[in-house]
Structures are given as structure tokens and as C-alpha cells.
Amino acid sequence: MNPETSLKQNSDFRRVYARGKSAVSPRVVVYCRKNRQDGNRMGFTVSKKLGNAVTRNRVRRRLREIARLNAEHTKQGYDLILVARSRAVNAEYQKLEADVLHCFEQLQLLKKDGAE
């Protein structure tokens, strides 16, 4: 993931949390807000409550990979934040991916048959 395509600043996260829309699933919460750019910027949040650094990084890597593999099916021009919930730690990859895609669908972020 390129540095230009990731959310790093606390102010960016706060802006998306405060003014964006959200969708909830058992394993993930997705926040989104339109940005004025051509591409999407992604941020990932995994709380210390979920486990030690190894566990948190594993969940973060899985979420990052799900976002990367589904980037071509996602509408562009959004700031997205994926927040892992406690069930994400022991979840199978396919279930975690299904939850992320379900949230994207709720937020109308998935492209429709070749159209944006």
C-alpha cells in the first residue's frame, strides 16, 4: 500500500469518524467519507484490547490484503477506515472478507457491473 493511499494523521481519522458514514458487521466496522481525490485512502484500526502486537498485526495484515484484493471492485474517491472487532482475531479469512464486502455493500462502495 502506497503512503499516498493510506490514512496516517489523527486528524484524518477524526474527520472520517465524525462526518462519515459507517457500516457494522460482527467482525469489522467500516467508516467512509468522500474525499476530493481520484483514489481511495485506507486506514486500519486494531485496538490493544484484541491482543498483543503479533495478534494485532496479523489482523491488520489480513484486513489490508482484503482491501488490496477488492480494490478494483470498490468505487474510488473515498477515505475508508476498517476497524477490527474482537471476533476478527479468531475469524477465518473468508468470513472476515465476507464481512468487509458486506459493509462495503451497505455503504454502496462496490461498483455495479463495470460502472462506477
C-alpha positions in Angstrom: 0.0 0.0 0.0 1.5 3.3 -1.1 1.9 6.0 1.6 -0.2 8.3 -0.5 -3.1 5.9 -0.3 -3.1 5.4 3.5 -4.6 7.5 6.3 -1.9 8.2 8.9 -2.9 11.5 10.5 -5.1 11.5 13.6 -7.0 14.5 12.2 -7.9 12.4 9.1 -9.2 9.6 11.2 -11.2 12.0 13.4 -12.7 13.7 10.3 -13.9 10.3 8.9 -15.3 9.2 12.3 -17.1 12.5 12.8 -18.6 13.2 9.4 -18.5 9.9 7.6 -21.0 7.0 7.3 -20.5 3.6 9.0 -21.5 0.0 8.5 -21.2 -2.7 11.1 -20.7 -6.4 11.0 -19.8 -8.9 13.7 -16.1 -8.8 12.9 -15.5 -5.3 11.3 -16.8 -1.7 11.3 -16.2 0.3 8.2 -16.3 4.1 8.1 -16.3 6.0 4.8 -16.3 9.6 3.7 -15.9 11.1 0.2 -12.5 12.8 -0.4 -11.6 15.1 -3.2 -9.0 12.8 -4.8 -9.0 10.3 -7.6 -8.3 7.3 -5.4 -9.2 5.8 -2.1 -7.2 6.3 1.1 -7.3 3.5 3.6 -6.8 3.4 7.4 -6.8 0.4 9.7 -7.5 0.4 13.4 -6.9 -2.6 15.7 -7.3 -1.9 19.4 -4.9 -3.2 22.1 -7.9 -4.9 23.6 -7.7 -7.5 20.8 -4.3 -8.9 21.9 -0.6 -8.5 21.8 1.3 -6.9 18.9 1.6 -10.1 17.0 -2.1 -10.7 17.1 -3.0 -7.1 16.2 -0.5 -7.0 13.2 -1.9 -10.3 11.9 -5.5 -8.9 11.9 -4.2 -5.7 10.3 -2.4 -7.6 7.6 -5.5 -9.6 6.8 -7.6 -6.5 6.5 -5.0 -4.8 4.3 -4.9 -7.8 2.0 -8.7 -8.0 1.8 -8.8 -4.3 0.8 -6.0 -4.7 -1.7 -7.6 -7.7 -3.5 -11.0 -6.0 -3.7 -9.7 -2.5 -4.7 -10.7 -3.0 -8.3 -14.3 -3.7 -7.3 -14.5 -0.6 -5.0 -15.6 2.9 -6.0 -12.9 5.5 -6.0 -12.7 8.8 -4.2 -13.3 7.8 -0.6 -11.4 7.8 2.7 -12.1 4.3 4.3 -11.3 3.1 7.8 -11.6 -0.5 8.7 -11.9 -1.2 12.5 -11.4 -4.7 13.7 -13.7 -6.0 16.4 -12.8 -8.8 18.9 -14.3 -11.5 16.7 -11.9 -10.7 13.9 -9.0 -12.2 15.9 -10.1 -15.8 15.5 -12.2 -15.4 12.3 -11.5 -17.4 9.2 -10.2 -15.3 6.3 -13.3 -16.0 4.1 -15.7 -14.8 6.9 -13.6 -11.7 7.5 -13.6 -10.9 3.8 -17.4 -11.5 3.6 -18.0 -9.1 6.5 -15.8 -6.4 4.8 -17.6 -6.8 1.5 -21.0 -6.8 3.3 -20.1 -3.4 4.9 -18.9 -2.1 1.5 -22.2 -3.1 0.0 -24.1 -1.4 2.8 -22.2 1.8 2.2 -22.7 1.4 -1.6 -19.0 1.3 -2.2 -19.0 -1.6 -4.6 -19.0 -1.0 -8.4 -22.0 -2.1 -10.3 -21.1 -4.4 -13.3 -18.3 -2.3 -14.8 -19.9 1.0 -14.0 -18.6 3.3 -11.3 
